[in-house]
Amino acid sequence: MAHKVSDACVGCGACEGACPVGAISMENGAAVVNPDSCIDCGACEGVCPTGAIAAE
């Protein structure tokens, strides 16, 4: 189960830097989680200042 980014994302990039496997990229000013690479660790969820990332 990968994490999903909601419309609350402001594109700050905090989650991208926190992901230990590089599963997050920034596209069109918002974070996108690659479900094939995501290990469901939750590191991104913990650093998101807007709470835009949650487990699917």
Summary of the structure (lengths in Angstrom):
residues: 56
radius of gyration: 9.5
end to end distance: 6.2
largest distance: 24.6
contacts: 141
relative contact order: 0.40
helix: 18%
strand: 25%
